[in-house]
Amino acid sequence: MKIRKGAENENLAQANAQVRYQVSIDDTPLSCPMPEMYLWNSHPKVYLPIEETGEAKCPYCGAEYYLKNKS
């Protein structure tokens, strides 16, 4: 039996639970909520341009994302 994403027994993170998230370049293209977060109680997925400046803010929930080791 295939378990769909967001099932109760999966170890997903609560969407919009933090104000700031540290992400890596491997997480790009960056979206809020991120793939490892539950989606049922969040806002629509939005892609955030983080590559150029190293920082991005979600227009829906205000979560701030920043790249690790951005010089």
Backbone as a chain_set.jsonl record, in Angstrom:
{"seq": "MKIRKGAENENLAQANAQVRYQVSIDDTPLSCPMPEMYLWNSHPKVYLPIEETGEAKCPYCGAEYYLKNKS", "coords": {"N": [[0.84, -1.185, 0.0], [0.638, 2.164, -0.914], [1.696, 5.055, 0.735], [0.376, 8.229, 1.038], [1.815, 11.532, 0.722], [2.131, 13.38, 3.654], [0.763, 11.805, 5.342], [-0.345, 10.571, 8.534], [1.571, 8.96, 9.814], [4.028, 9.743, 8.834], [7.109, 11.47, 9.205], [6.925, 14.458, 9.023], [7.587, 17.998, 8.943], [5.959, 20.616, 10.767], [4.238, 22.977, 8.946], [5.005, 26.427, 8.547], [5.901, 26.771, 11.172], [8.113, 27.983, 12.202], [9.876, 31.115, 12.284], [12.204, 31.79, 10.986], [14.178, 30.072, 8.623], [16.939, 28.064, 7.932], [18.459, 27.202, 4.98], [19.88, 25.144, 2.354], [21.78, 25.309, -0.733], [21.034, 23.064, -2.028], [18.353, 22.865, -1.542], [17.084, 24.357, -3.411], [15.051, 24.631, -6.373], [13.574, 26.867, -4.126], [10.717, 26.526, -2.124], [7.817, 27.644, -0.358], [5.268, 26.304, 1.477], [7.985, 24.078, 2.382], [9.016, 20.943, 0.818], [9.225, 18.932, 2.829], [7.346, 19.566, 4.697], [4.108, 19.486, 6.242], [1.238, 19.937, 4.226], [-1.49, 20.313, 4.347], [-2.506, 22.166, 6.179], [-1.546, 24.633, 5.497], [-0.527, 27.468, 3.475], [-1.015, 28.198, -0.09], [1.48, 26.767, -2.265], [4.42, 28.586, -2.895], [7.065, 29.752, -4.884], [10.305, 30.835, -4.017], [12.71, 33.277, -4.758], [15.848, 32.814, -3.946], [18.483, 32.461, -4.571], [20.152, 34.587, -5.601], [20.444, 36.712, -3.641], [20.613, 35.369, -1.241], [18.71, 35.425, 0.679], [15.206, 35.233, 1.438], [11.709, 36.008, 1.662], [8.581, 34.744, 2.583], [5.601, 35.652, 0.974], [3.1, 34.951, 1.919], [3.097, 33.776, 4.605], [5.148, 35.05, 5.895], [7.486, 33.814, 6.658], [11.0, 33.661, 6.929], [13.739, 32.886, 4.918], [17.088, 31.774, 4.672], [20.231, 31.289, 3.071], [22.627, 28.829, 3.904], [26.042, 29.419, 4.462], [26.306, 31.501, 2.573], [28.139, 33.74, 0.72]], "CA": [[0.0, 0.0, 0.0], [1.404, 3.398, -1.001], [1.259, 6.08, 1.691], [0.449, 9.548, 0.414], [2.579, 12.53, 1.462], [1.349, 14.059, 4.667], [0.055, 10.837, 6.174], [-0.091, 10.735, 9.952], [2.743, 8.236, 10.281], [5.246, 10.293, 8.259], [7.771, 12.45, 10.063], [7.019, 15.738, 8.319], [7.633, 19.174, 9.805], [4.786, 21.48, 10.773], [4.414, 24.146, 8.085], [4.909, 27.752, 9.171], [6.126, 26.643, 12.606], [9.224, 28.838, 12.569], [9.909, 32.405, 11.623], [13.39, 31.77, 10.114], [14.644, 28.751, 8.223], [18.234, 28.009, 7.261], [18.371, 26.232, 3.898], [21.101, 25.026, 1.559], [21.566, 25.438, -2.169], [20.38, 21.821, -2.446], [16.913, 23.049, -1.355], [16.539, 25.157, -4.51], [14.274, 25.852, -6.187], [12.985, 26.957, -2.798], [9.286, 26.816, -2.056], [7.195, 27.706, 0.965], [5.985, 25.443, 2.4], [8.989, 23.192, 1.804], [8.499, 19.593, 0.58], [9.159, 18.092, 4.03], [6.342, 20.116, 5.61], [2.708, 19.164, 5.981], [0.638, 20.948, 3.356], [-2.937, 20.429, 4.509], [-2.891, 23.305, 7.007], [-0.683, 25.742, 5.139], [-0.974, 28.304, 2.36], [-0.597, 27.653, -1.386], [2.928, 26.741, -2.478], [4.986, 29.709, -3.63], [8.508, 29.611, -5.058], [11.001, 32.024, -3.522], [14.02, 33.478, -5.378], [16.824, 32.992, -2.869], [19.836, 32.221, -5.067], [20.962, 35.787, -5.836], [20.746, 37.493, -2.434], [20.825, 34.501, -0.083], [17.593, 35.588, 1.602], [13.881, 35.358, 0.823], [10.609, 36.063, 2.626], [7.325, 34.257, 2.02], [4.568, 36.686, 0.99], [1.906, 34.462, 2.603], [3.215, 33.572, 6.052], [6.199, 35.889, 6.433], [8.673, 33.038, 7.028], [12.225, 34.135, 6.3], [14.661, 31.817, 4.556], [18.414, 32.247, 4.319], [21.126, 30.234, 2.629], [23.83, 28.527, 4.677], [27.327, 29.688, 3.822], [26.205, 32.457, 1.453], [29.157, 34.777, 0.887]], "C": [[0.886, 1.249, 0.0], [0.822, 4.433, -0.038], [1.42, 7.441, 1.029], [1.208, 10.521, 1.312], [1.664, 13.256, 2.439], [0.547, 13.107, 5.526], [0.507, 10.977, 7.623], [1.194, 10.078, 10.423], [4.045, 8.702, 9.636], [5.81, 11.35, 9.202], [7.993, 13.748, 9.294], [7.018, 16.873, 9.33], [6.328, 19.953, 9.702], [5.073, 22.697, 9.917], [4.228, 25.421, 8.894], [5.121, 27.72, 10.683], [7.247, 27.551, 13.099], [9.098, 30.162, 11.829], [11.07, 32.459, 10.633], [13.814, 30.334, 9.856], [15.997, 28.883, 7.537], [18.158, 26.883, 6.23], [19.71, 26.173, 3.163], [20.753, 25.178, 0.087], [20.901, 24.181, -2.724], [18.857, 21.903, -2.314], [16.275, 23.882, -2.465], [16.081, 24.259, -5.638], [13.506, 25.794, -4.864], [11.505, 27.28, -2.875], [8.849, 26.883, -0.607], [5.745, 27.305, 0.773], [6.944, 24.52, 1.657], [8.423, 21.774, 1.675], [8.382, 18.721, 1.83], [8.158, 18.601, 5.066], [4.949, 19.603, 5.241], [2.093, 20.286, 5.159], [-0.83, 21.214, 3.659], [-3.355, 21.659, 5.303], [-2.042, 24.539, 6.71], [-1.308, 26.556, 4.008], [-0.572, 27.655, 1.04], [0.925, 27.721, -1.542], [3.348, 27.928, -3.328], [6.498, 29.482, -3.716], [9.187, 30.933, -4.729], [12.382, 32.136, -4.158], [15.076, 33.799, -4.318], [18.267, 32.961, -3.374], [20.7, 33.486, -5.16], [21.374, 36.503, -4.552], [21.044, 36.627, -1.214], [19.723, 34.6, 0.949], [16.288, 35.7, 0.818], [12.833, 35.34, 1.922], [9.319, 35.635, 1.938], [6.26, 35.351, 2.096], [3.293, 36.249, 1.711], [2.059, 34.453, 4.118], [4.307, 34.401, 6.7], [7.437, 35.124, 6.883], [9.872, 33.557, 6.246], [13.159, 32.957, 6.096], [16.014, 32.439, 4.255], [19.302, 31.061, 4.012], [22.295, 30.075, 3.604], [25.035, 28.889, 3.841], [27.245, 30.585, 2.587], [27.235, 33.553, 1.691], [28.873, 35.988, 0.053]], "O": [[1.786, 1.37, 0.831], [-0.389, 4.655, -0.003], [2.492, 7.761, 0.515], [1.237, 10.347, 2.53], [0.567, 13.686, 2.086], [-0.26, 13.538, 6.349], [1.612, 11.446, 7.895], [1.844, 10.584, 11.337], [5.087, 8.094, 9.88], [5.067, 12.034, 9.906], [9.126, 14.09, 8.957], [6.508, 16.726, 10.441], [5.673, 19.943, 8.66], [6.067, 23.386, 10.146], [3.403, 25.483, 9.806], [4.573, 28.558, 11.399], [7.321, 27.853, 14.29], [8.323, 30.302, 10.884], [10.963, 33.081, 9.577], [13.808, 29.494, 10.756], [16.171, 29.725, 6.656], [17.831, 25.746, 6.569], [20.563, 27.044, 3.334], [19.582, 25.176, -0.292], [20.27, 24.231, -3.78], [18.145, 21.095, -2.91], [15.062, 24.093, -2.462], [16.678, 23.202, -5.846], [12.873, 24.789, -4.541], [11.089, 28.187, -3.596], [9.446, 26.249, 0.264], [5.049, 27.922, -0.034], [6.757, 24.217, 0.479], [7.452, 21.437, 2.353], [7.515, 17.848, 1.881], [8.134, 18.111, 6.195], [4.661, 19.325, 4.076], [2.398, 21.458, 5.378], [-1.359, 22.251, 3.259], [-4.467, 22.152, 5.115], [-1.847, 25.388, 7.579], [-2.465, 26.352, 3.64], [0.146, 26.655, 1.047], [1.571, 28.626, -1.013], [2.724, 28.24, -4.342], [7.129, 29.071, -2.741], [8.713, 32.004, -5.107], [13.155, 31.18, -4.105], [15.173, 34.936, -3.856], [19.176, 33.394, -2.666], [21.882, 33.438, -4.82], [22.541, 36.864, -4.397], [21.66, 37.096, -0.257], [19.781, 33.937, 1.984], [16.264, 36.194, -0.309], [13.032, 34.739, 2.977], [9.003, 36.105, 0.846], [6.036, 35.919, 3.165], [2.481, 37.098, 2.078], [1.253, 35.047, 4.833], [4.392, 34.457, 7.927], [8.355, 35.726, 7.439], [9.772, 33.856, 5.056], [13.345, 32.133, 6.992], [16.087, 33.509, 3.651], [19.164, 29.984, 4.592], [22.873, 31.058, 4.067], [25.036, 28.68, 2.628], [28.038, 30.434, 1.658], [27.217, 34.217, 2.727], [29.639, 36.951, 0.083]]}, "num_chains": 1, "name": "protein.A"}
